[in-house]
Amino acid sequence: MRPTYAGALCLLLAVTGSARAAPESMEEAWWTGPLLAATASTLPQGHGYFEPYLFDLIPYAHFDNHGHAHSVSHSNQFGSQSYLNYGLADGLTIGLIPRFGYLRPVDAPSSDGVQVGDLTVQAQYRLSHFQPGNWLPTLSFNLQQVLPTGRYDHLDRLSDGFGSGAYVTTPSIYSQAYFWMPNGRILRTRLNFSYSIASHVTLDDQSVYGTSAGFRGHATPGNSTFADLAFEYSATSHWVPALDVWYERDSSTGITGRYPSSAGSLASVALVSRSGPGWELILAPALEYNWNARIGLIIGTRMIVAGSNETATLAPVIAFSYFH
């Protein structure tokens, strides 16, 4: 199920390697954006941007504390994540990121219909704007707030849980720059850094944190640090190969609470557990097709290729972008 892009990339590079000597202008280069790295640009005032993603998240291994991979049961988590952004003012963009999902495990009941995930609201303020011949990239400060709109506890079936229950605040610094290759084509790069801070979560009964019926307690999701380096090569105005290299480090998640004891006893059974810290390295190769400067399509794969104390997943992804 893993698509490959090496052949397509080699063909595009061969076709465009000596296609032009004159430098490509920024207006001639059309982009959809890589799979993972968000843009440092902001929208012009009064303009909107819509980009829905569809994916199938497939676990294929678990990396233990020593980084060794062990096989896991496969499942299909079909999901959507859409970016709806609006230029509130020149240099200031606001937006929403709604999420939906459906889980089909191999050894458990599937979701009871399409489930709502957590909702993210965001605002982005541009600090600088890239100009050809200038070393300064486009820089922006982005602030996201996750609202726990998805179900996460009181679950009749675990596959209905698509939320975290936590309010998660994520400040980020985004950067974007353009480089002209020897053949005149443009290489666009993005380098983003983020840090997420999660609130405590009250848990009852079966939950996405691994608790079961009767549990009463709390979870403390660990904070996370992210870094994403992305590349897009303007092979032609229409075709753009892209690659994300994502590194993530997650702090330990803790669970404290109690289960009711056996019948006839007034005591309860305490539970205190910690997941331990983890990290993961993600590669996301993709290929974009842009009809024009406003409409584009991207297809690719998000792959966790290394890590520690993390579940490795493979996720084919397709997204459509529209700027108005």
C-alpha positions in Angstrom: 0.0 0.0 0.0 3.0 2.3 0.2 3.2 4.6 -2.9 6.7 5.5 -4.2 7.7 8.8 -5.7 11.4 8.2 -6.6 10.6 7.4 -10.2 8.3 10.4 -10.7 10.8 12.7 -9.0 13.7 11.4 -11.2 11.7 11.9 -14.3 10.7 15.4 -13.3 14.3 16.4 -12.5 15.5 14.9 -15.8 12.9 16.8 -17.8 13.6 20.1 -16.1 17.3 19.8 -15.5 18.2 21.8 -18.5 14.8 23.1 -19.5 15.6 26.8 -18.8 18.5 29.0 -18.0 16.5 32.1 -17.0 15.5 32.1 -13.4 11.9 31.2 -12.7 9.9 34.0 -11.1 8.0 33.5 -7.9 4.7 34.2 -9.8 5.4 31.3 -12.2 5.9 28.8 -9.4 2.6 27.4 -8.1 2.4 25.5 -4.8 0.0 23.4 -2.7 2.4 23.0 0.2 4.0 19.9 1.7 2.0 17.4 3.8 3.0 18.5 7.3 4.8 21.9 7.4 2.4 24.9 7.6 3.1 28.0 5.7 4.8 31.0 7.3 2.8 33.3 4.9 -0.4 35.0 5.9 -3.4 35.6 3.7 -4.2 39.0 2.2 -7.0 40.8 4.0 -10.5 39.5 3.0 -9.1 36.3 1.3 -9.8 32.7 2.3 -8.0 29.4 2.1 -9.6 25.9 2.3 -7.5 22.7 2.4 -9.2 19.4 3.4 -7.0 16.3 4.1 -8.1 12.7 3.9 -5.9 9.9 5.3 -5.9 6.3 6.5 -3.7 5.8 9.6 -2.3 2.3 9.7 -0.2 1.1 12.7 2.5 -1.4 11.6 5.0 -1.6 14.5 5.8 -0.4 18.0 9.2 1.1 18.9 10.2 0.1 22.5 12.4 2.1 24.8 15.5 0.9 23.0 14.2 1.8 19.5 13.5 -1.8 18.5 10.5 -2.3 16.3 7.9 -5.0 17.2 4.8 -5.9 15.1 1.4 -4.8 16.2 -2.2 -5.6 15.2 -3.2 -3.7 12.1 -6.2 -1.4 11.9 -7.5 1.4 9.7 -8.2 4.8 11.1 -9.9 6.9 8.4 -9.8 10.6 9.1 -10.1 14.1 7.8 -8.5 17.3 8.9 -9.4 20.5 7.2 -7.7 24.0 7.3 -10.2 26.9 7.0 -8.2 30.2 7.1 -9.2 33.8 6.6 -7.1 36.9 6.2 -8.4 39.2 9.0 -5.9 41.8 8.1 -2.7 42.0 6.0 -0.2 40.1 8.1 -2.9 38.4 10.4 -4.6 35.2 9.5 -7.2 33.4 11.7 -8.5 29.9 11.2 -10.2 26.6 12.3 -9.1 23.0 12.0 -12.0 20.6 12.5 -11.3 16.8 12.6 -13.4 13.7 12.0 -12.6 10.0 12.1 -13.7 6.4 11.8 -11.7 3.5 13.3 -11.9 -0.1 12.0 -9.8 -2.4 14.2 -9.1 -6.0 13.4 -10.0 -7.5 16.7 -12.6 -5.1 18.2 -15.8 -3.4 17.1 -15.5 -0.5 14.6 -16.6 3.0 15.4 -20.4 3.6 15.8 -20.4 6.0 12.8 -18.2 8.9 11.9 -16.8 10.5 15.1 -16.0 14.2 15.8 -12.4 14.9 16.9 -11.0 17.9 18.7 -11.3 21.3 17.2 -8.3 23.7 16.8 -8.6 27.5 16.6 -5.5 29.4 15.5 -4.1 32.9 14.7 -0.9 33.7 12.8 0.9 37.0 12.8 3.6 37.6 10.1 6.8 39.1 11.4 8.8 39.4 8.1 8.3 38.8 4.4 10.8 37.2 2.0 12.1 39.3 -0.8 14.3 37.9 -3.7 17.9 38.8 -3.1 17.3 39.3 0.7 18.6 36.7 3.2 15.6 37.2 5.6 12.9 34.5 5.2 9.2 34.9 5.8 8.7 34.5 9.6 5.5 34.2 11.5 4.3 33.5 15.0 1.4 31.0 15.2 -0.8 30.3 18.2 -3.1 27.3 18.2 -5.6 26.3 20.9 -7.1 22.8 20.8 -10.7 22.6 22.2 -11.6 19.1 23.5 -14.7 18.6 21.3 -14.1 14.9 20.6 -15.2 12.0 22.9 -12.4 10.5 25.0 -14.1 8.8 28.1 -17.4 7.2 29.0 -16.8 5.1 25.9 -19.0 2.0 25.2 -16.4 1.1 22.5 -12.9 2.3 22.4 -13.1 3.0 18.7 -15.5 5.9 19.3 -12.7 7.9 21.1 -11.2 10.6 18.8 -10.6 13.3 21.4 -7.9 13.9 24.0 -10.1 15.7 26.6 -7.3 18.2 27.0 -7.0 21.9 26.2 -3.7 22.1 24.3 -1.9 25.4 23.7 0.8 25.4 21.0 2.9 28.4 20.2 5.0 28.1 17.0 7.6 29.9 14.9 7.2 29.3 11.2 9.8 30.2 8.5 9.8 30.0 4.7 12.5 30.8 2.1 13.1 30.4 -1.6 16.3 29.3 -3.3 17.0 29.4 -7.1 18.6 26.2 -8.4 21.4 26.2 -11.1 18.7 25.4 -13.7 16.6 28.4 -12.7 13.9 26.4 -10.9 12.8 27.3 -7.3 13.3 25.2 -4.2 11.0 26.4 -1.4 11.9 25.5 2.1 10.0 25.6 5.4 11.4 25.2 8.9 8.9 25.2 11.8 9.3 24.8 15.6 6.4 24.2 18.0 5.8 23.4 21.6 2.5 22.1 23.0 1.3 22.4 26.6 -1.7 20.2 27.6 -4.1 20.6 30.5 -5.1 17.9 33.0 -8.0 15.6 32.0 -10.7 14.2 34.2 -11.4 10.5 33.3 -14.4 8.3 33.9 -14.8 4.7 32.8 -13.3 3.4 29.5 -11.1 6.1 27.8 -8.5 6.7 25.1 -5.9 6.7 27.9 -6.4 2.9 28.5 -8.7 3.0 31.5 -11.7 0.7 31.7 -15.2 0.7 33.2 -15.5 1.9 36.7 -12.3 4.1 36.7 -12.4 7.5 38.3 -9.3 9.7 38.1 -7.2 12.0 36.0 -4.7 12.0 33.2 -1.8 14.5 32.7 -0.8 14.4 29.0 2.8 15.2 28.4 4.0 18.3 26.6 5.5 17.9 23.2 8.2 19.5 21.1 8.1 19.5 17.3 10.5 20.5 14.5 9.7 20.1 10.8 12.0 20.8 7.8 10.2 20.7 4.4 11.3 21.0 0.8 9.3 21.7 -2.4 11.0 21.7 -5.8 9.2 23.6 -8.6 9.9 21.0 -11.4 7.3 22.7 -13.5 4.5 25.2 -12.8 2.2 22.2 -12.4 4.3 19.5 -10.8 6.1 19.9 -7.5 7.7 17.0 -5.5 7.8 17.6 -1.8 9.3 16.1 1.4 8.8 16.7 5.1 11.3 15.6 7.8 9.6 15.8 11.1 11.0 15.2 14.6 8.8 15.0 17.7 9.7 14.5 21.4 6.8 13.7 23.8 7.0 13.9 27.6 5.5 11.2 29.8 1.7 10.9 30.2 0.5 10.1 33.7 -2.7 8.5 35.0 -3.9 8.5 38.6 -7.2 7.3 40.0 -9.1 4.4 41.4 -11.2 1.4 40.4 -14.0 -0.1 42.5 -12.8 -3.2 44.4 -14.5 -6.6 44.5 -18.1 -6.9 45.7 -18.6 -6.6 49.4 -15.5 -4.5 50.0 -15.6 -0.8 50.8 -12.0 -0.2 49.6 -11.0 0.7 46.1 -8.0 -0.1 44.0 -5.6 2.7 43.3 -3.9 3.2 39.9 -0.8 5.2 39.2 0.9 4.9 35.9 3.2 6.8 33.6 3.8 6.1 29.9 7.4 7.3 29.9 8.9 9.8 27.4 9.1 9.0 23.7 10.3 10.4 20.4 9.7 9.8 16.7 11.1 10.6 13.3 8.6 11.1 10.4 9.2 11.3 6.7 6.4 12.5 4.4 7.2 12.4 0.7 4.5 13.8 -1.6 3.8 15.0 -5.1 1.7 18.1 -5.9 -0.2 19.0 -9.0 -1.3 22.6 -9.3 -3.8 23.6 -11.9 -3.0 27.3 -11.3 -1.9 29.6 -8.5 -5.2 29.1 -6.6 -6.1 25.3 -7.0 -3.9 22.4 -6.2 -3.8 18.7 -5.2 -1.2 16.8 -3.1 -0.9 13.0 -2.6 1.7 11.4 -0.4 2.5 9.2 2.6 3.3 10.1 6.2 5.7 7.4 7.7 7.1 7.1 11.2 10.4 5.5 10.4 12.2 5.5 13.8 11.4 6.3 17.4 11.3 5.2 21.0 8.2 4.3 23.1 6.0 5.2 20.1 3.7 3.3 17.8 4.9 3.5 14.2 2.2 4.3 11.6 1.9 4.5 7.8 -0.7 7.0 6.5 -1.5 7.5 2.8 -2.7 11.1 2.5 -4.5 13.2 -0.2 -5.5 16.9 0.1 -7.1 19.5 -2.1 -6.3 23.3 -1.7 -8.3 26.3 -2.8 -7.3 29.9 -2.4 -9.9 32.6 -2.9 
